[in-house]
Amino acid sequence: MPLSEDTLACLGTEVPLAKIDRALKELWDSDVAKTRASLINLAIYSEATESLIENNHLLAKITAENACRALLITCLPEVKPQRARAWINALCRPYQGKQIVCSEQISFVLEGGDAAQVQNVVFAHLDSDLPLIVWWQGELTKNFEERFYSRIGTLIIDSSTWDDPRREFASLGAAKAAETSHFDVRDLSWTRSHFLRTALANAFQDIKAREHLPKLQSIEITHLNTERCAAVLLAGWITQRLGAVLDEAQSGLVFQKTDGTSLRVTLIETLSGCALQSLRLIAPCLEVSVTRDGLSSFVRVNATCEGHSHEELLPADVVSDAELISEQLSRSGGSTHYSKVLPLMVKML
Amino acid sequence: MSDLENPFEETLLQRHRAEPCTVVIFGATGDLTNRKLIPAFYNVAACGDLPPQFKLVGFARREKTDEVFRKELEEGNRKNSRQGHNDELWNSFSQSIHYHRSEFEDPAGYVQLKLLLDQFDRERGTTANRLFYLASAPEAFKPILEMLKAAGLNHGVDGKWARVVCEKPFGKDLATARALNAAVADTFEEKDTYRIDHYLGKETAQNIMVLRFANALFEPNWNSKYIDNVQITCAENLGMEGGRGGYYDTAGALRDMVQNHLFQLLSLVAMEPPTDLSADSVRDEKVKVIRALRPLIGPEAVGANVIRAQYTAGSVDGVSRVGYRQEDRVNPESQTEAYVALRLFIDTWRWQGVPFYIRVGKQLPKKATEISIHFKKPPQVPFATARLPGSSENTLVIRIQPDEGIALRILAKQPGQALSMQQVKMDFRYSSSFGKASPEAYERLLLDAMAGDATLFARRDEVESAWKFIDEIEHAWHRSATPPPMCEYPAGSWGPKEADDLLRQDGHAWRLL
């Protein structure tokens, strides 16, 4: 779908690529009441024109909590002839009622954009000495190449959006294995299960409940049909933490526990609701369920153990992509838990 | 995986892992509980950090039901919660809150308390840890501790712990602090005793160690070779509003602020690097700073290094203010200081010859707590003919509150043909750099107490060493035949002239806030 000029107008002031720095300087000089703040370079890369408006709104939300130099790159490799356009904007929020703190946003639309052009616009417009975090939306296309990923610190992906997760994880694995790459991977599908993992950990702070874990018989996860990756990652993490091994000879997701007994994982798909809706762990004298009602800000944890029941209300963390990204940006370092579960997850897909 | 480990807890490692427990607050109908403690627990719950099956029992003298108590706390939470108030969360959280009426000195009340706690354990199907929070008036601490011991509540059962959190003031001098410490030690082990100083829970106070020890830019320069002087300021633009005069007039600025909060900041600024981040390693280094303070013994030494003052009538923010002795509940002939400035020396290799100036006072022009590190000037030979601003040393400012952050003042060449230099400021602000609000100090400290991390709590020897130093000054003021004078300053000014003179003698001046 071609981008209309009305759509592009929301990106701010259009400037020639060669004059971006000067235009930014003029932007700040024109208003002394505004303070520029930046802790990171955050680049969002997409090859889908329809995501432009949404990404623009996302950045406004993300920068409210994360001061950054934001680069919004919409790359349309198939469009001819090659043409690059840029816009600048200040994303501001009030600070202590008297001052305005702003992040800078530079948006690019790269028609006919190839890997070289993408690298050029990103690397020419970074806030120096600050880490580069790239949210690569969609498939890892040919523009995701070595000279690009070898310079980034953190790569954010969303495996739930991939049509062929096996293929994409293979590409990602190859990039990670490259000698020059040093990036951490953050998968939004993994972040989506954070509240369930935390709730589960909280529920098993109770020693009585822990005593029944070795007798666990089944795990049920209810998820939105588009969020299979998130559900599989969660299931993989739980079984891995329990020391269970996937029994590939069996149909379905059946695991063998350390005592030789089986543990069955059932993934239940729904057509509506939030990404991950409930998690149930069942053993003969134990049932722990974590449920999120609709888009509630809280999850209900119900635990019944040896006849004693209790219920807790815990925060459900985040829902929107903006919140998921903010959650990622607030953490330092990659997730070793995610890296550990990834090979198992690929087998489970 | 051992049978006893929680296999899923790795996901909690980034957070403070509070252990399942019941918290009992003594003085539960007081201002601290309503304004600080309950909103802190609520916000810990909102962040998902409360342990499962958490219970909170309010222990106080007044007659009321659980429902009435919860309703009162709800009103307080609506006003004071950092993250706002969510009815759904409150309804769930408040179900864990209970009220227990008893006199602090009534043994039967503690027997009943024990029965209540045992009942909670039966409902849970397991024994819980217990945290006793002394938020009552300090004179009630000792009887409460004795009663807890008599009721057998001072020890955990079935491998669980029992801990006590003591609010300030922890004593009013060395003798009372020792007596209180003895009472605590008679009831709880030191490892289970958490003396709270909410300054240590502040984000910027915790950042001092990171700033010093994790930045190669500062770590090698943090000593007498490069640092000229250090100033710690705690200014308040309020006086004795809300009936504070009654307590304050019995304490004064030195006891109320310097002995605890400001000595804690001083320790963090001056301590040697700890060998690790365990509670005792950090506190070992902090207490060494207090022990190394050059003693001020006798009225002459005190008079030469400590200025005390009271404010006279004046105005703050355009509003007229009465003098200290005219304040509500203050003795008209009071000899209590509302302002104190100290010049201290730390007799260690690192700090030989570096003065540490501390000032704290009421009715000053603005509210601000900050630490400023003033570096020595370079020889400046190449710029001998250049025009220099009056104050040209590099200064590192750590703002504790409000507007938490760090500023670095450096010299830069002014644009133009002439070689003129100008002070410029590089400013880092927590709020503008990190959009997310920091947790309140009490949230962090309560979580730490429930998680068994005492790093941010004062240890017995820290408290007693600080009182030992402070007592000498108090004795010179109140027990000597020739006490140093009580100075005066108009409300709304930056303190007495004598405090300015104290620094002027050394060729220094108070930093302009």
Interface residues (C-beta under 8 A of the other chain):
Chain A: T35 A37 L39 A64 E65 N66 A67 R93 Y95 Q96 Q99 V101 H194 F195 R197 T198 A199 L200 A201 N202 A203 F204 Q205 D206 I207 K208 R210 E211 L213 P214 I238 R241 L242 G243 S296 S297 F298 V301 A303 C305 E306 G307 H308 H310 E311 E312 L313 L314 P315 D317 S330 R331 H337
Chain B: M1 D3 L4 E5 N6 P7 F8 E9 E10 T11 L12 Q14 R17 E19 P20 A45 A46 C47 G48 P51 P52 Q53 N86 E88 L89 S92 F93 E123 R124 G125 T126 D403 R429 S431 S432 S433 F434 G435 K436
